[in-house]
Amino acid sequence: VLATQNPIDQEGTYTLPEAQLDRFLLKTRVDYPSRLEEKTVLEMSLSGEIPTVTPRAGPGHIAAAREALGEVSLDDALKDYVIQLVQATRRPSDFRMPDLAPLIAFGASPRATLALAHTARAHAFIEGRAYATPDDVKAMAHDVFRHRIVTTYEAEARDMTPDDIIDLILEGIEIP
């Protein structure tokens, strides 16, 4: 499922429950289009022009990429790193980050462990490597955790977002 989320509450839209949000692999941030991009969209809309879509890969290419991705390794130290990051969202005090505990109402579920491991491997694959590194894990952590960490009112009062908490967790967990 690929979905968009309105940046502000609008009539007729409803927030998804945490259990449903958790089923999304990633929550990425997409900025507004540039002036030129927005003008291009407007001109295409006004002209009635239908853009042509050229396939870049067929089913065979996708199957081959999936098979190659399956060969990307994630060593035991990196598996432990992934697990520590996820568990630190749930029990930060166990990882010498007691100041974070009052800021997190709910941490990431075990689905986040799977998501972070799989997306780190995918990131390594895109970077042309047959093995994942801590940098691949860190590159994917925000997108994997952003919608899975529920902050407390105290965090909101401190103007702290899930991304701020993720930054602190990444700083607090030793890199293998």
N, C-alpha and C positions, 0 to 999 in steps of 0.2 A: 504494500500500500504506500502510495506517495500522496502526501496531503500538504496543504498550506494552512497556516494559522494566522488569523488576523492579528496585527500588532496591537490593536486596541479592542476592547469589548464592543460588540455591536449587537443591536437588537436581532434576535433570531439565531444567535450563535451561543453555544454552550461549551463550557470547559469540559474536556474529557476527564474521567476519573483516572487516578494514578495507575490503576491496574490496566487500563486500556492504553495509556501513554507508554507504559513499560513495554508494550508489544511493538512499538516502533523502534527500529534498529538505531536510528540517529535522529538528532534534532540539530539541523544545521541552520546557520544564520545566513540569510540572503538579503543583501542591502537593496535599497531602491535602485532602479536603473539610472544611468547617467543621463544627462540632458540629451545627448546624441541618441542613445538607445531609446529613450522615451519618444523622441521625435520620430525615429524610424518606426516604432510600433504605431504611433498615431498616423503617420503617412500610409502605412500598410492598411490600417483599419479604414481610413477615409477613402482609399482607392479601391477597396474591395479585393485587393490582391491576396491570393492565397499562396503562402510560401510553399516552395517545394521542399520536401524532406527526402534526403538521400540516405539510404541505409548505410551505416558504417561497418556493420558486422551482421552476419547471418547466424542462424542457429548453430551451425558447425563451429564458427569462431567462438561463440559464447560457451559452447560445451568444452572446447579446447582450453579456453581461458579458465574455466572452472576447474578443469583437471590440473592445469599448471598451478593454480592457486592452492590446490590441495597439497602440492609439494613444498609450499613455503613452510619452513620450520619455525617453531616457537619453542625454544629450549626451556628446560625446567626452571632455571632462574627467572626467566621472563614470565613463565606461568605463575610462579610465586609472586612476582611483582604485580601482575594483573590482579591476582586474588587479594593482595594487600591493599591495593588502591580501592578496590570495591568494598572490602571490609572496613576500611577507614572511613567510608561514607556512612557506615552504620554504627561503628563503635570507635570514633576518633580517639577516645581516651586510651584504648588498647594500643594505640600507635603513637603515644606521647604527644597527642594533640588535644588535651582536655578543653582548651578554649573553644574548639569547634563544636563540642557536644551540645551546648545550648542553642546553636544556630541551625541544627539539622533536626527537623521533625521526623523525616523518614529518609533513610539512605537508599542506595541502589540495590536492586534485587539480584538474585543469582543470574537472571537473564543478562544483566550488565556484564558479568564475568564473561559469558559466552560472546556477547557483542563486542567487548573490548578486545578479546583474543582474536576473533574472526576479522574485525576491521583493521587491527594492527597488521595481521598477515596480508590483508588486501592492500594496505598502504605500502608495505614492503614490496609486494608484487608490482604495484604501479611504479614504484621507484626502481624497479629492475633488479631486485634482490631475491634470492631464494631463501632468505632467513629474515625474521623480524628482529628489530632492535628496540631498546628502551625508547628511542626517539619516535619510532612508529607508534608505540603505545601512547606516549605523551601527545603525539599529533592527533590521535583519535579520542582522547579522554574527554575533552569538553563536549564534543558532539554525542558521545555515548552517554555521558552522565547528566548533561544539562537538563533533560526532561525527567530524569529519574530521582533527582535529589529535591526533596520538598523542604523548603526553609521554614524557620519559625518566625513568629512575630518579632522576636528579638533581632533576628538577622535583618528583617525588613526595616526595623527601627534604626539599625546601623547602616542601612542602605547597602546591604550585602546581597549579591545575587548568587545563584548556584555557581556561576563561572568564577566568582571570587573564592568561593569555598573550594572548588576544584583546584584553583591555583595553589591554595594553601596546602591541600592534600598532596599535590604533586611535589611541592617543596618539602613536605614533611616525611615522605616515604623515600627511603634510601634506594637509589638506582643501582641495579645489579651490574 
